[in-house]
Amino acid sequence: MEGKCAVTMVGKRSVRIGSWIALSLGVLVGVAAHGASAAECPDHPDALGTSRTLVVDPREHPRVGAMQYSESLPLRDHEVVLTFDDGPVPRHSNQVLQILADQCVKATFFIIGRQAQANPEGVRKLVAAGHTVGTHSQNHPLTFNKMSAEQAKQEVDQGIASTLAALGGPSELSPFFRVPGLLRGEGVEAYAASQGLQLWSADFLADDWRHISSGKVYDLAIKRLEARGKGIFLLHDIQARTVAALPKILHELKARGYHIVHVVAATAERPATPTEAQDWQLHPILENVPIAHWPKVPDFDLASAVTLPTATLEDVVVLDGHLPHAAEPTGREQRRSHGVPLPRQAPWPREIELSVSDTAPALPVPEASLFQIAEKAHAPTKPLTLLARREGPAERSAREPAPSARSARVKPSGPRTWHGRHSSHASHERRHVAFDTGSSVGEGSLGEGSSGAIDTSAIRIASLKKR
C-alpha cells in the first residue's frame, strides 16, 4: 500500500508507522499463513485445525463485521474466524495460546498498547505461533464514539507504536484495528480509513467479559454461531472463564462440522483472495432467488420512422356550437387533415336544458283529524279503595271535645272494680281510625245513631272476660 508515513515517539525511540507500505509485511505473515493453511497437527490427529487462509485488502474493504457494518468477511457456510481482544496477560493469554496450539488453530489478536508495554514477550509469542496481530488502542478507552478525529488519532497511533516496539519491527503487525467496546465513531472511522487500517467489528459474541460462568460462555457461543452459521467470533484472552470454555467450544465446532479460517493482510507478494462483491455483503443475493428488474427499454429504430405532422387545435378540439348533427355528412371528405384520413369523430355530449314549470303541483292540506288521537271521552270512573291509616297526634287533639264535654259523658253504672290498670287497656281498645272520606270514628263522635258507632258495653264485657 502506498501513502504517507508518520513518526511517533515511544519513550526515546522514534517508531515509523503509517499506511502499511512496507513490503516486508508479507514476508513473515506469508510464512505464518502457509503453516496455518497446512493444518498439520501431528501430535493431535483429532484436532480442529485451520482449513484455509483468507487474504484481505483493507483498502478495498475498510470495515467488516455484521454487528455494525454492512460488510463482513467473505466466509463460506460453517466457517469461523477466531479473534481475541485486550491481551496479552501472561496468566491467561499463555493458556489460550496453548489451547489453540493443541488444536492447530490460528486466530487474530487485537493488542492493547499498554499491555504490550507491560508484556512485550507475550506479543512476540503470538507472532511466533503464527497468529495475526492487530491493535486495540493504547489505553482501551470506552469513549471512541465521542472522540474527535484528533483524539482518536492519538489513541490509535500510540497503541500501534507500543505494539511495534514490543515486536521489534513493522513486518509482524497487520493493519487491523478494533475499536474498544465496539463504540465506533466518525472520528476513529475517518482516521482509520485515511491510514489504511481495516476496522474490525464482529458477527457474534459470547459475552465472556461479563460476570458469567464458563458454561454460559460456551452456551452463548454455540447458540449464536448456530443462529448465523458463520462469522467473526469475538472473545477475550484475558478472562479465566474464556480459558475454561475455549477447549469445549473448539471441540463442539469440530463436532458440528465448522472450519477455522485464518485472516491475513494482503501485500505485494501475497495478493488478496479473489472474491465477489456480494460475498462481503451481510445479506448476499443467492443464485436460486429470482431478482426483479425494471423492464428493458426496447431499442427503437427511429431513423427510418415516418414523421407525421403535428396536430392542430382544430383537429382535437370541438368548439361549442359546432357539434356535428346527424343530418350533416360525416364522410371521409370532411375528415381529412393535411391529406391524412382521420377516424370518425363522435359528437361531444350536449347539455340538456330542463324546463322548470312556474306552477308546482299543490299538495292537499292534511285534515285536522289526522293529528287527533282517539281517546275514551266518557270512560266510567271506578271507585278507589282507600286504605285505613292511623291518626296522628295533631288530628286526634283537634277532633277530641273540650274537657267540660268530656266530664258530661255518661259513666256506666255498676262497680268500678274494672277501672284500674285495665282502664288504660279499654282505652287502648278504642282505636281512633280516620278515613279519607272525611268521616271519623272516635271517642267523641260516636252516638247511637251513627253507622260507625262502637258498642261500649261489648268492649266492657270483653275487657272483663279478659281480666
SULSULFEN-V71340 format. One record per helix or strand of 3 or more residues. SS is the DSSP state (2 for helix, 1 for strand). FROM is the first residue (numbers start at 0). LEN is the number of residues. If there is no record, write none. Layout:
# SULSULFEN-V71340
SS	FROM	LEN
SS	FROM	LEN
This chain:
# SULSULFEN-V71340
1	4	6
1	12	6
2	24	14
1	51	5
1	78	9
2	89	13
1	107	4
2	112	6
2	119	9
1	131	4
2	148	19
2	169	3
2	179	3
2	185	9
1	197	3
2	213	15
1	230	6
2	239	16
1	258	7
2	276	4
2	312	4
2	367	4
2	392	7
2	402	5
2	420	9
2	455	11
